Amino acid sequence: MAYVISDDCVSCGTCEGECPVGAISQGDAHYEIDADSCVECGTCAAACPVGAISAE
């Protein structure tokens, strides 16, 4: 089950730098996680200052 970023994302970029496999990138509205690359480690969710990342 990959992680997803909700519309609560403030596009701070913290999660992108924390992802060990580079699965996070800036999308049109906010950052997005590539589900095929996500290894479900949860590092991004722990790093998100607004709690916008959760398990799908």
N, C-alpha and C positions, 0 to 999 in steps of 0.2 A: 504494500500500500504506500504509494508515494505521498509526499507532503505537498500541500497547496498553499498559495498565498491569497488571502482574501482582499476585498476592496478596502479594507482598513489599512493597507500598506501605505506608508508615507514616502516611499521611494528613497529611503536614507542610504541604501546600499550595504548595510551591515551584513545582511545574510549572504550576499554575493561573495564577499571576502572570506566568510566562514565556511562555505561549502567545500569539502575536500575533493569533490569530483567535478567541480565547475558546472553544476546542473542549473545554476540560477543566472538569469540575465534580465536586463531591463526590457520590459514589454511596453506596449502602447500606453496603458493606463498606470501600471505599476510593475514591480518585479514579478517574474514568472519562474516556475520550476519545471524543467524538462522531466516528465514522469519516467521516460525511458532511461535517463541517466541517473536519476535519484537512487541512492543506496539506502534510503530510509534511516539514516543515522540520527536525525533529529537535531543536529548541531545548529541548523538555521533557525529552527523554532526556539531553541534556547537563547539564541543571540538576538532575536527580534525584539526591539524595545517597545513595540506596541501590541505584541501578541497576535500578529496578523497571519502567522503560519501555523498550520495544524495538519495532522494526518488526515488523508482523504477518506 
